Amino acid sequence: MNIVIAGDGEVGFHLARSLSKVKHNITVVDPNFELLKMLEADSDLLTIAGNSTSLETLKEAEVGNCDLLISVLHEESINIITCMLGKRLGAKRTIARVNTQEYLNDVNKGMFKGMGVDELVCPEKIAAKEITNLLTRNIATELFDFSNGLLCVYMLRIDHKSLMINKNLIEVAKEYPNLGIRTICIIRAGRTIIPNGFDQYLINDLVYFISPPEKVEKLKEISGKRDYSIKNAIIVGGGRIGRRAAINLHNKIELKIIEQDIERCNRLANEFGDVMIINGNGSDISLLQDEGINQTDAFIALTNSSETNIMSCLYASRQGVKKTIALVENVNYIDVSQDIGIDTIINKKLITASYIARFTLDADITSSKWLSGIDAEVVEIVAKEGSAITRKQLKDIKIPPGINIGGLIRKGKAMIAQGDTQIQANDKVVAFTIPEAANKLIKLLT
């Protein structure tokens, strides 16, 4: 696929690097010549320095011949104009990153489509939804749903309370014969393992499990996790994500928002009459103590500084806070953040890539999610009539390296994949894949 990405920094560059691993032809348009030189130095991407709202720049990028135009600059107006112009020049499909909530309702999305913007993505809205999910289903470090929750993927850290420690997958399956849960990936000291039956669960492993919701109690039992009540939370940072998280949460739990900008504090106070708004620095230990950090159930750090978010979450964790969530925009910090004990990492680059990735593969992909800290994703794909995966049971199919079939949804019913599972046409298949294997997964199902 020929893809043109218009960006102004890390989001566009991260997306370009990720998609290039799937062997797409990527052209990056960015106004910063020096940043483009750095990108070219460690990749084979074609880059063009210029403004994406310039017809001359778009023509130089051959937008008229591209299959997909993605505009992910910070300014939503530039993204919308870029897509409108690109569509006029012949781009087959366009995606714009936006920040304004009202653009995302169905009526307005239809209006944008008529103007040439096929898809809208709002990373901040998706991030706020993830935060809400994590506070309502709090055993997981990371979680996401497929087919409206018929199948769920949970990422849990193996600790000393787990009943699985030092046991391999076969041993756990024998001990719990009706478990109904599948392990799709293990992250160990930064290394990604697609497990076989002889791989063990070790302390501090980050493990991705797939399960129907009715089996989550069994997952809690074997992992040693216990539900706890989230009655109150502190949000540090009242920007776009913090505000959207507050919209989702303020009617459910008691909230405090700490924000350094006084004008933003005033806007938040006018919008949320039932939320305490505190003007101050969220990394100020004295302030956190004054606001009762040691009696807080959840601490969510969403400032523009990854370092501030990490350090304040670490302090909150040491004060006994049950759940900590940090916005970490520097991808290089994700592994370290998870290793030192922060419960959950939110990253807008990964969120954007998750949403957009489904449009870059030649298949009926109904959902996708890039995993935090590793180059991999979990996707939901519809199996086509006559595809290779429908011809035999899974145990008799040579699954390419880098792929793990986790489960499927058939006629509204969820199933966990096993050796004797026979995939049928129109099943929604949930699978783990690394970027290099994504096209092989598509070939298997189409």
C-alpha positions in Angstrom: 0.0 0.0 0.0 1.2 3.5 -0.8 0.8 5.7 2.3 1.5 9.4 2.8 1.8 10.5 6.5 1.6 14.3 7.3 2.9 15.1 10.8 4.9 17.5 12.8 7.0 15.2 15.0 6.8 12.1 17.1 3.3 10.8 16.4 3.8 10.9 12.6 7.3 9.4 12.8 6.2 6.6 15.2 3.4 5.7 12.9 5.7 5.8 9.8 8.2 3.5 11.5 5.5 1.0 12.6 3.8 0.8 9.3 7.0 0.5 7.3 7.7 -2.8 9.1 4.6 -4.2 7.4 6.3 -3.4 4.1 4.1 -0.5 3.0 5.6 2.3 0.9 5.7 5.3 3.2 6.2 8.9 2.4 6.5 11.4 5.4 5.6 15.1 5.0 6.8 17.3 7.8 7.7 21.0 8.1 10.9 20.4 10.1 13.8 19.6 7.8 16.2 18.7 10.7 13.7 16.1 12.2 13.3 14.5 8.8 17.1 14.1 8.4 17.1 12.2 11.8 14.2 10.0 10.5 16.0 9.3 7.3 19.2 8.3 9.2 17.5 5.3 10.9 14.9 4.2 8.3 14.3 3.7 4.6 11.4 6.1 4.5 10.9 8.7 1.8 10.6 12.2 3.4 9.6 15.6 2.1 10.1 18.8 4.0 7.1 21.1 3.6 3.6 22.2 4.6 1.0 19.5 4.1 -1.6 22.2 3.2 0.6 23.2 0.2 -0.7 21.7 -3.1 2.9 21.7 -4.4 4.1 19.7 -1.4 1.2 17.2 -1.7 1.8 16.7 -5.4 5.5 16.2 -4.7 4.5 13.4 -2.3 2.3 11.9 -5.1 -0.8 12.1 -2.9 -2.9 11.5 -6.1 -1.5 8.0 -6.3 -1.7 7.1 -2.6 -4.0 4.5 -1.1 -4.1 6.2 2.3 -3.4 9.8 3.4 -2.9 10.2 7.2 -2.6 13.6 8.7 -1.7 13.6 12.4 -0.4 17.1 13.1 -1.2 18.7 16.4 -3.4 21.3 14.7 -6.7 19.7 13.7 -7.5 22.4 11.2 -4.4 21.6 9.3 -5.2 17.9 9.3 -8.7 18.5 8.0 -7.5 20.8 5.2 -4.7 18.3 4.3 -7.2 15.5 3.9 -9.7 17.7 1.9 -6.9 18.7 -0.5 -5.5 15.2 -0.7 -8.9 13.8 -1.6 -9.3 16.3 -4.3 -5.9 15.3 -5.7 -6.9 11.7 -5.8 -6.1 10.0 -2.4 -8.2 6.9 -2.1 -8.7 7.2 1.6 -8.0 9.9 4.2 -7.6 10.0 8.0 -7.4 13.1 10.1 -6.4 13.5 13.8 -8.8 15.8 15.6 -9.3 17.2 19.1 -12.8 18.6 19.1 -15.3 16.3 20.6 -18.3 17.5 18.6 -16.7 16.5 15.3 -16.9 12.8 16.4 -20.7 12.4 16.5 -22.2 10.5 13.6 -23.8 13.5 12.0 -20.7 15.6 11.9 -18.5 12.6 10.8 -20.8 12.2 7.8 -20.4 15.9 7.0 -16.6 15.6 7.1 -16.8 12.5 4.9 -18.7 14.6 2.3 -15.8 17.1 2.4 -13.2 14.4 1.8 -12.2 13.3 5.3 -13.0 9.6 5.5 -12.0 8.9 9.1 -11.5 10.9 12.2 -9.2 9.8 15.1 -9.0 11.5 18.5 -6.2 9.9 20.6 -7.2 11.9 23.7 -10.8 10.5 23.6 -9.5 7.0 23.2 -7.0 7.5 26.1 -9.8 8.8 28.4 -11.9 5.8 27.6 -9.0 3.5 28.4 -8.5 5.2 31.8 -12.2 4.8 32.6 -12.1 1.1 31.7 -9.0 0.5 33.8 -10.6 2.1 36.9 -13.8 0.0 36.5 -12.0 -3.3 35.8 -9.0 -2.7 38.0 -7.2 -6.1 38.1 -5.5 -5.4 34.8 -2.5 -3.3 34.0 -3.8 -3.0 30.4 -7.1 -4.2 28.9 -9.1 -3.9 25.7 -12.4 -5.4 24.5 -13.3 -7.0 21.2 -16.9 -7.3 19.7 -18.3 -5.1 22.5 -16.7 -7.1 25.3 -17.5 -10.6 24.1 -13.7 -11.2 24.3 -11.3 -9.3 26.5 -7.5 -9.1 26.6 -6.0 -8.4 30.0 -2.4 -7.7 30.7 -1.4 -8.7 34.2 1.9 -8.7 36.1 2.9 -12.0 37.7 3.7 -11.4 41.3 4.3 -13.6 44.4 0.5 -14.0 44.9 0.0 -15.8 41.6 -0.8 -19.5 41.6 1.0 -19.9 38.3 4.6 -19.0 39.4 7.2 -21.4 37.9 4.5 -23.5 36.2 4.3 -23.9 32.5 1.2 -23.5 30.4 0.6 -27.3 30.2 0.8 -27.7 33.9 -1.6 -24.8 34.5 -4.1 -26.3 31.9 -4.0 -29.7 33.7 -4.5 -28.1 37.1 -7.4 -26.0 35.8 -9.0 -28.1 33.1 -12.0 -25.7 32.5 -10.0 -22.5 32.7 -11.3 -21.0 29.4 -8.4 -18.6 29.2 -5.5 -18.4 26.7 -2.1 -16.8 27.1 -1.2 -15.0 23.9 2.0 -13.2 24.8 4.6 -12.9 27.6 6.8 -9.9 28.1 9.9 -10.8 30.1 12.7 -8.3 30.7 11.7 -6.4 27.5 11.6 -9.6 25.4 8.4 -10.7 23.6 7.6 -14.4 24.0 4.8 -16.2 22.0 4.4 -19.0 24.4 4.2 -22.7 23.8 3.1 -25.3 26.3 6.5 -25.6 28.0 7.0 -21.9 28.7 6.8 -21.0 32.4 5.2 -18.1 34.2 7.9 -16.2 36.1 7.7 -13.4 38.7 7.5 -10.0 37.1 6.4 -11.4 33.7 3.9 -9.2 32.0 1.3 -11.6 30.5 -1.4 -11.0 28.0 -4.5 -13.2 28.6 -7.6 -13.5 26.4 -10.8 -14.4 28.1 -14.6 -14.1 27.8 -15.9 -11.9 30.6 -17.5 -14.8 32.4 -14.1 -16.4 33.0 -12.5 -13.3 34.6 -13.1 -14.6 38.1 -11.0 -17.7 37.2 -8.3 -15.4 35.9 -8.4 -13.5 39.2 -8.0 -16.7 41.1 -5.0 -18.1 39.3 -3.2 -14.7 39.1 -3.8 -13.9 42.7 -5.4 -10.6 41.8 -8.3 -9.2 43.9 -10.8 -6.5 42.9 -10.7 -3.4 45.0 -13.0 -0.4 45.1 -12.0 2.9 43.4 -14.0 5.5 45.3 -11.8 8.6 44.6 -9.0 9.7 42.3 -6.6 12.5 41.7 -6.0 13.6 38.1 -2.8 15.7 37.6 -3.1 17.7 34.4 -6.4 19.2 33.2 -5.6 19.2 29.5 -7.6 17.4 26.8 -7.1 13.9 28.2 -7.6 15.0 31.8 -10.8 16.9 30.9 -12.2 13.9 29.0 -11.4 11.5 31.8 -13.2 13.8 34.2 -16.2 13.9 31.9 -16.3 10.1 32.1 -15.6 9.7 35.8 -17.0 12.7 37.8 -20.5 11.1 38.2 -19.0 7.8 39.3 -16.2 8.6 41.8 -15.0 11.6 43.8 -12.5 13.5 41.8 -9.8 16.1 42.3 -7.9 17.8 39.4 -4.5 19.4 40.0 -3.6 21.9 37.2 -0.8 24.4 37.0 -2.4 26.8 34.5 -4.8 29.2 36.3 -6.9 29.9 33.2 -7.4 26.2 32.6 -8.4 25.8 36.3 -11.1 28.4 35.9 -12.5 26.7 32.8 -12.5 23.4 34.6 -14.2 24.8 37.6 -17.0 26.3 35.5 -17.5 23.0 33.7 -17.3 20.6 36.7 -19.2 22.0 39.7 -18.8 18.7 41.6 -15.0 18.4 41.1 -12.4 20.0 43.3 -10.0 22.0 41.0 -6.6 22.7 42.6 -4.2 25.2 41.1 -0.7 23.8 41.7 2.1 21.6 40.5 1.3 17.9 40.6 4.9 17.0 41.3 4.8 19.1 44.5 5.1 16.5 47.3 3.7 18.9 49.9 0.7 19.6 47.8 0.0 15.9 47.2 0.2 15.3 51.0 -2.1 18.2 51.7 -4.6 16.8 49.2 -4.6 13.4 51.0 -2.5 11.3 48.6 -2.3 8.5 51.2 -6.1 8.2 51.2 -6.5 8.2 47.5 -7.5 5.1 45.5 -6.3 6.1 42.0 -3.7 8.6 40.8 -3.7 9.6 37.1 -0.8 11.7 35.9 -1.5 13.4 32.5 0.8 16.4 32.3 2.9 17.2 29.2 6.0 15.9 30.9 6.5 12.1 30.9 9.2 12.5 33.6 6.8 14.3 35.9 4.0 11.8 35.3 6.4 8.9 36.1 7.9 10.4 39.2 4.5 11.5 40.7 3.0 8.0 40.1 6.0 6.4 41.8 5.4 8.6 44.8 1.7 7.9 44.8 2.4 4.2 44.7 4.7 4.4 47.7 2.0 6.3 49.6 -0.3 3.3 49.1 -2.4 4.4 46.1 -4.1 1.3 44.7 -4.0 2.2 41.0 -1.5 4.5 39.2 -1.8 5.6 35.5 0.8 7.7 33.7 0.7 9.4 30.4 4.2 8.6 28.9 4.8 10.1 25.5 8.4 9.0 25.3 8.2 5.5 23.9 11.7 4.7 25.3 10.4 5.2 28.8 7.6 2.7 28.6 9.6 -0.4 29.5 11.3 1.3 32.4 8.0 2.7 33.7 6.4 -0.8 33.8 9.5 -2.3 35.4 9.6 0.1 38.3 6.0 -0.5 39.3 3.7 2.0 37.6 0.4 0.1 36.9 -0.6 1.4 33.5 1.0 3.5 30.8 -1.0 5.6 28.3 0.7 6.6 25.1 -1.0 8.7 22.4 1.4 7.4 19.7 0.4 3.8 20.3 -3.3 4.8 20.6 -3.1 6.6 17.2 -1.3 3.7 15.6 -3.9 1.2 17.0 -6.8 3.1 15.4 -5.1 3.7 12.0 -3.5 0.3 11.6 -6.7 -1.4 10.7 -7.0 0.8 7.6 -3.6 -0.3 6.3 -4.2 -4.0 5.9 -6.1 -5.5 3.0 -8.6 -7.4 5.2 -11.9 -6.9 7.1 -10.3 -5.8 10.4 -13.0 -4.8 12.8 -10.7 -3.8 15.7 -7.0 -3.5 16.5 -4.8 -2.5 19.5 -1.0 -1.9 19.6 0.5 -3.2 22.8 2.4 -0.9 25.2 6.1 -1.2 25.2 6.5 -3.8 22.4 6.2 -3.8 18.6 3.0 -5.9 18.4 -0.7 -5.7 18.1 -3.9 -7.7 18.8 -6.4 -7.5 15.9 -9.9 -8.8 15.2 -10.2 -10.0 11.6 -13.2 -11.6 9.8 -12.2 -15.0 8.3 -13.2 -15.2 4.6 -14.9 -18.1 2.9 -12.2 -20.6 1.6 -9.3 -19.0 3.5 -6.5 -21.3 4.6 -7.4 -21.0 8.3 -10.9 -22.4 7.6 -9.7 -25.6 6.0 -8.3 -27.5 9.0 -8.2 -27.5 12.7 -5.7 -25.1 14.2 -3.4 -27.9 15.3 -3.0 -29.0 11.7 -2.3 -25.5 10.3 1.2 -24.2 10.1 0.8 -20.8 11.9 3.7 -18.5 10.8 6.1 -17.3 13.5 5.1 -14.2 15.2 1.4 -15.0 15.3 -0.8 -16.4 18.0 -4.6 -17.1 17.5 -6.3 -16.2 20.7 -10.0 -16.7 20.2 -13.0 -16.0 18.0 -16.5 -14.8 18.0 -19.1 -16.8 16.1 -22.7 -15.7 15.8 -22.4 -13.6 18.9 -20.7 -16.3 21.0 -17.1 -16.1 22.2 -14.7 -19.1 22.1 -11.1 -19.5 23.2 -8.8 -21.0 20.5 -7.6 -24.5 21.1 -5.8 -27.1 19.0 -9.0 -28.8 17.9 -10.7 -25.4 17.1 -12.0 -25.2 13.5 -12.3 -21.6 12.3 -15.3 -21.0 10.0 -16.1 -18.4 7.4 -17.3 -15.1 8.9 -15.8 -15.9 12.4 -14.2 -12.8 13.9 -10.8 -14.1 14.8 -8.7 -12.3 17.6 -5.0 -12.8 17.0 -1.7 -11.5 18.3 0.9 -10.5 15.7 4.2 -8.7 15.4 4.4 -6.2 12.5 6.6 -8.4 10.3 4.0 -11.2 10.4 0.9 -9.0 9.9 0.6 -9.7 6.2 1.0 -13.4 6.8 -1.9 -13.3 9.2 -4.0 -11.5 6.6 -3.1 -14.1 4.0 -4.1 -16.9 6.4 -7.6 -15.4 7.0 -8.4 -14.0 3.5 
